[in-house]
C-alpha cells in the first residue's frame, strides 16, 4: 500500500516513478548486511529514513553503486523523505477503501499521454496505459487477464464523453483519432553523446533510464522535458528515448538529471542527422537541445526510417491504424543491407519499414495490382480504396538472399481477398497472380539486388 501511495505521489509531483522500486532495492541491500530486517516502506518517520540514508552511504559498496547510478539511490531516498514529511503517520496507515481509488481513469490516461510526449493514437495510449497500470483489469473489470479491448473501450468512453479530463483533448481531424494534452508543445530533439569514458554496455547497465549533465547546460535542460533524446557513441546513434522528467539534484558535478524511456535503434543514420544539424565542430561532442525547425526535420527523418519487428498480421494492423501519421519513403535504388533480426516464438523475425509499405500503396494509386477492377471500400484514414501491403518475396525467406527484402520494389498493393489468397490459397490458385506480380516488380527487384525466377517464387509459396 505504501509503495502505491509513494508511486502516486511521484507521478503527481512529476518525479520518476521508478524511485518507488529503488526504495525496495535499498531495503534489500540493508537486509543483506543485516542492518535492518524491516522494509523501508514499513517506516513512517522521515528522520529515521534520513539516518538510514546517512548510514547507507557510509558503506563503500553502496556509495560506489550510487555514484555509478548517477545519484539515483540518493535521489530516491530524498524523494521518499519528502513524501513522508508531507504525510503524517495516520495518513500512511492502510485504508482498504483507498486501494482502488488513488487515481481516476482520466488521471491515469493523462499521465500515460505525458509519457508519450503529449500526443498519441488510441492504440499507443492503450499500450502505454497497460504498461503503466498493469493491475487495471484486476481493480476494475475483475478479469484474470489484461484485455486491450476492454481498456480501449473504457478510455474511449471516458475521454470522448463529457467527463473528459480537463487537460486532454481529442483531435478528430486525425484518422485514427489522436489524444493530446493541452499543455503539450512541439517536440524537440536532444543530442546526447555518452562520452569517451562510457562504453555502450556500461551505458545500458547504469544509464538505461536516466542521465545527468553539468550545470552549464541548465538553460537548455530546463526546456527539454518531453523531448526526444538521441544517444551518440562513435559516430553512431544507438538509442533514443522520450524524456519523461527533469530534476535538479544535489550532485555538485552533474546536477541536471533527466529520465527517459529507452529504445535501442539501428535505423537512424548518423550522417543524415549531421547534415541536418550542421554542428560547428563537425560532429556531436556535447549535450545539445535543437530548435523547433531542426527538431522537426530530424523527427520526420526518424519516422521515415523507423522499423517494426512485427509479423504480417500485426504489421497490417499497425500500417492501417497509423497510415495517416506515416510519411512514405523509399531507400536509394541500389542493394540495401539486411537489418538484424530478432528471435520471436522460436524463430527469426526481420524488421519492416512501414514508410516503404505506404510508398508501395501510393505507387499503385491504392488499387489492387492483381486486378485494378477489384473494389473494396473507401478507407476513413486515406479517403482511398482500402488496400493492403504484401511482400512479394516474404521476409521469412530473407536468409536466402544477400540483400534486404524490405524495399518498396518487393511490396505489392493488393485487395484483402487477393492478400488472403496469397497467404492461404492452394498454389494452383495463385500461380497466375504470382506471375503477374513478378512481371510488374522484376526489373525494380533487380535494381535492389533481388534475383528470383518464377519457379523460385512458386516454390516459396508452395
KOLKELO-106529 format. One record per residue (C-alpha): x, y, z; residue in one letter. Coordinates in pm, whole numbers, padded with zeros to 5 digits, always signed. Example, Ala and Ser with C-alpha at 12.3 -4.5 7.8 and 13.67 -1.06 7.14 Angstrom:
+01230-00450+00780A/+01367-00106+00714S/
***
This chain:
+00000+00000+00000X/+00277+00248+00097X/+00464+00178-00226X/+00148+00254-00427X/+00095+00581-00240X/+00458+00677-00300X/+00429+00593-00672X/+00118+00812-00696X/+00294+01095-00512X/+00592+01069-00750X/+00365+01089-01055X/+00167+01382-00910X/+00493+01568-00847X/+00644+01486-01187X/+00917+01272-01035X/+01047+00939-01174X/+00806+00660-01076X/+01096+00411-01067X/+01216+00565-00737X/+00945+00356-00568X/+01124+00038-00682X/+01463+00185-00590X/+01344+00202-00226X/+01279-00175-00241X/+01631-00230-00376X/+01780-00028-00091X/+01571-00226+00159X/+01717-00549+00022X/+02070-00407+00042X/+02016-00323+00409X/+01872-00666+00482X/+02171-00829+00313X/+02417-00661+00552X/+02177-00723+00844X/+02139-00350+00912X/+01763-00398+00949X/+01501-00664+00895X/+01240-00401+00807X/+01126-00298+00461X/+01174+00081+00437X/+00806+00110+00344X/+00722-00008+00696X/+00890+00307+00837X/+00673+00620+00855X/+00921+00859+01018X/+01122+01087+00788X/+01402+01141+01044X/+01455+00766+01073X/+01492+00737+00695X/+01735+01030+00699X/+01958+00845+00949X/+01935+00524+00744X/+02036+00720+00435X/+02346+00857+00610X/+02448+00510+00727X/+02375+00353+00387X/+02617+00579+00201X/+02893+00527+00459X/+02925+00179+00311X/+03175+00190+00022X/+02984-00061-00193X/+02664+00142-00183X/+02840+00477-00213X/+03004+00349-00535X/+02675+00198-00654X/+02508+00538-00614X/+02793+00711-00798X/+02772+00468-01092X/+02397+00518-01100X/+02446+00895-01118X/+02298+00966-00775X/+01977+00767-00834X/+01972+00598-00491X/+02034+00926-00311X/+01758+01094-00513X/+01512+00812-00439X/+01574+00841-00063X/+01542+01220-00075X/+01208+01193-00252X/+01088+00931-00002X/+01184+01161+00286X/+00988+01446+00122X/+00692+01212+00079X/+00698+01114+00449X/+00730+01478+00558X/+00416+01566+00361X/+00215+01280+00513X/+00157+01230+00882X/+00172+00873+01011X/-00206+00839+01036X/-00241+00915+00665X/+00001+00632+00581X/-00196+00362+00763X/-00353+00135+00501X/-00717+00210+00430X/-00886-00061+00218X/-01127+00190+00070X/-00833+00379-00082X/-00676+00082-00262X/-00854+00118-00593X/-00925+00488-00576X/-00591+00665-00578X/-00608+00786-00939X/-00908+00814-01168X/-00904+00656-01514X/-00884+01006-01662X/-00582+01094-01448X/-00404+00773-01542X/-00471+00841-01910X/-00328+01191-01869X/-00005+01060-01711X/+00023+00795-01983X/-00010+01067-02250X/+00262+01273-02083X/+00492+00970-02102X/+00416+00952-02476X/+00521+01313-02529X/+00173+01465-02502X/+00011+01315-02814X/-00078+00960-02917X/-00321+00744-03109X/-00571+00534-02917X/-00362+00220-02977X/-00046+00385-02844X/-00231+00520-02540X/-00384+00180-02457X/-00046+00007-02475X/+00121+00269-02254X/-00173+00261-02010X/-00142-00117-01969X/+00233-00089-01917X/+00200+00182-01651X/-00109+00037-01477X/-00096-00342-01522X/-00344-00401-01239X/-00622-00219-01430X/-00837-00525-01503X/-00793-00669-01156X/-00920-00348-00999X/-01194-00254-01242X/-01313-00537-01461X/-01232-00830-01230X/-01080-01037-01509X/-00770-01253-01476X/-00609-01135-01799X/-00540-00785-01929X/-00787-00704-02204X/-00681-00436-02453X/-01031-00415-02595X/-01190-00353-02255X/-00938-00084-02173X/-00970+00068-02521X/-01349+00086-02478X/-01328+00235-02130X/-01074+00502-02228X/-01268+00592-02541X/-01592+00628-02343X/-01425+00840-02074X/-01209+01062-02295X/-01461+01138-02571X/-01755+01189-02334X/-01833+01498-02128X/-01630+01358-01838X/-01310+01410-02037X/-01001+01517-01840X/-00965+01896-01842X/-00613+01867-01988X/-00692+01605-02257X/-00842+01686-02597X/-00935+01469-02896X/-00805+01560-03240X/-01079+01431-03472X/-00903+01567-03781X/-00660+01275-03748X/-00756+00932-03877X/-00749+00744-03645X/-00829+00999-03374X/-00540+01122-03160X/-00549+01227-02796X/-00329+01515-02684X/-00263+01714-02371X/-00346+02083-02378X/-00016+02164-02208X/+00189+01978-02471X/+00417+02158-02716X/+00616+02084-03029X/+00861+01804-02956X/+01229+01893-02952X/+01541+01682-03005X/+01830+01645-02762X/+02164+01516-02892X/+02343+01334-02609X/+02695+01194-02669X/+02777+00947-02391X/+03147+01038-02386X/+03472+00851-02436X/+03478+00712-02081X/+03144+00531-02122X/+03102+00215-02327X/+02760+00129-02471X/+02746-00176-02242X/+02812+00040-01933X/+02551+00291-02052X/+02289+00018-02089X/+02376-00117-01745X/+02385+00205-01545X/+02201+00465-01753X/+01914+00276-01916X/+01656+00513-01768X/+01832+00833-01660X/+02125+01062-01737X/+02280+01360-01561X/+02455+01662-01710X/+02664+01958-01599X/+02534+02291-01469X/+02646+02480-01780X/+02367+02318-01985X/+02091+02428-01748X/+01926+02680-01984X/+01874+02411-02249X/+01799+02142-01989X/+01506+02341-01846X/+01333+02327-02186X/+01398+01958-02251X/+01107+01787-02073X/+00914+01583-02330X/+01195+01600-02586X/+01332+01302-02778X/+01691+01229-02678X/+01929+01063-02925X/+02230+00888-02767X/+02552+00900-02968X/+02871+00692-02946X/+03149+00664-03206X/+02953+00835-03486X/+02657+00604-03424X/+02309+00679-03289X/+02245+00360-03093X/+01949+00453-02870X/+01671+00705-02825X/+01400+00784-02571X/+01131+01032-02469X/+01237+01250-02175X/+00966+01198-01913X/+01107+01401-01625X/+01377+01653-01540X/+01501+01705-01188X/+01778+01908-01029X/+01980+01705-00779X/+02237+01788-00513X/+02521+01631-00710X/+02789+01901-00744X/+02938+01785-01075X/+02625+01657-01256X/+02317+01825-01101X/+02091+01821-01409X/+01908+01488-01408X/+01664+01366-01672X/+01470+01041-01713X/+01360+00867-02031X/+01208+00554-02181X/+01499+00393-02365X/+01475+00217-02701X/+01773+00067-02885X/+01777+00171-03252X/+01981+00083-03559X/+01788+00270-03826X/+01881+00637-03759X/+02160+00740-03995X/+02425+00944-03814X/+02549+01118-04130X/+02196+01230-04221X/+02149+01382-03875X/+02487+01558-03910X/+02376+01711-04241X/+02051+01836-04083X/+02212+01984-03771X/+02549+02100-03914X/+02726+02125-03575X/+03007+02381-03553X/+03271+02123-03460X/+03174+01892-03744X/+03039+01624-03511X/+02850+01587-03184X/+03069+01628-02876X/+02843+01780-02611X/+02481+01789-02489X/+02270+01992-02731X/+01900+02087-02742X/+01794+02159-03101X/+01549+02427-03212X/+01193+02360-03336X/+01270+02364-03708X/+01576+02139-03687X/+01397+01905-03444X/+01102+01867-03683X/+01334+01776-03971X/+01500+01508-03759X/+01168+01371-03630X/+01039+01347-03989X/+01357+01161-04087X/+01329+00922-03790X/+00963+00847-03867X/+01051+00772-04229X/+01322+00526-04123X/+01157+00356-03826X/+01135-00022-03849X/+00896-00260-03674X/+00964-00617-03566X/+00616-00744-03649X/+00460-01045-03817X/+00243-00993-04127X/-00088-00956-03942X/+00050-00716-03680X/+00223-00511-03949X/-00103-00482-04147X/-00285-00358-03837X/-00010-00109-03746X/+00002+00030-04100X/-00374+00072-04133X/-00421+00225-03788X/-00139+00478-03828X/-00115+00530-04204X/-00202+00900-04178X/+00093+00956-03943X/+00343+00766-04159X/+00544+00960-04416X/+00601+00742-04723X/+00963+00693-04813X/+01195+00472-05015X/+01570+00398-05000X/+01825+00474-05269X/+01778+00245-05573X/+02061+00005-05500X/+02103-00316-05298X/+02023-00247-04931X/+02194-00418-04637X/+01994-00668-04434X/+01889-00535-04093X/+01944-00759-03794X/+01667-01000-03697X/+01518-01077-03357X/+01415-01406-03202X/+01040-01446-03154X/+00836-01759-03078X/+01132-01983-03158X/+01201-01826-03499X/+01357-01518-03656X/+01161-01206-03738X/+01304-00934-03964X/+01223-00564-03929X/+00998-00383-04175X/+00968-00015-04255X/+00603+00090-04277X/+00702+00402-04473X/+00809+00165-04754X/+00475-00015-04737X/+00285+00312-04767X/+00508+00413-05059X/+00412+00091-05242X/+00040+00159-05188X/+00079+00514-05319X/+00273+00399-05626X/-00015+00166-05711X/-00264+00452-05652X/-00435+00238-05387X/-00550-00019-05643X/-00509-00396-05643X/-00205-00482-05857X/-00353-00825-05929X/-00660-00666-06088X/-00733-00294-06075X/-01107-00361-06105X/-01112-00523-05760X/-01304-00281-05537X/-01320-00276-05159X/-01436+00036-04972X/-01303+00384-04905X/-01071+00391-04606X/-01155+00654-04345X/-00782+00714-04288X/-00678+00775-04651X/-01004+00850-04833X/-00879+00597-05091X/-00976+00240-05175X/-00871+00018-04884X/-00571-00190-04993X/-00311-00395-04807X/+00067-00419-04848X/+00226-00758-04914X/+00593-00858-04951X/+00605-01049-05279X/+00912-01240-05159X/+00816-01292-04791X/+01055-01163-04524X/+01073-01508-04366X/+01294-01611-04662X/+01542-01326-04601X/+01828-01567-04522X/+01818-01696-04880X/+01905-01351-05022X/+02214-01131-04997X/+02023-00804-04968X/+01720-00670-04783X/+01374-00782-04895X/+01211-00492-04709X/+01207-00248-05002X/+00915-00087-05191X/+01020-00283-05503X/+00926-00603-05317X/+00597-00475-05176X/+00274-00500-05373X/-00064-00336-05322X/-00342-00595-05309X/-00706-00615-05205X/-00785-00818-04890X/-00918-01116-05093X/-00604-01145-05307X/-00393-01093-04995X/-00561-01381-04815X/-00531-01598-05126X/-00154-01534-05140X/-00121-01640-04777X/-00368-01925-04753X/-00468-02038-05105X/-00357-02350-05294X/-00055-02295-05520X/-00263-02384-05829X/-00493-02092-05747X/-00218-01834-05713X/+00041-01914-05982X/-00115-01666-06229X/-00126-01399-05957X/+00241-01457-05873X/+00340-01448-06240X/+00170-01113-06290X/+00312-00955-05974X/+00666-01075-06051X/+00638-00933-06405X/+00539-00595-06257X/+00817-00590-05998X/+01103-00789-06152X/+01306-00504-06307X/+01294-00299-05987X/+01378-00603-05775X/+01697-00648-05977X/+01792-00283-05906X/+01798-00378-05539X/+01996-00698-05595X/+01698-00934-05558X/+01703-01200-05829X/+01432-01467-05834X/+01270-01681-06106X/+00904-01774-06146X/+00980-02129-06034X/+01170-01999-05733X/+00876-01781-05636X/+00630-02070-05682X/+00846-02289-05458X/+00836-02027-05180X/+00454-02017-05193X/+00406-02396-05216X/
***
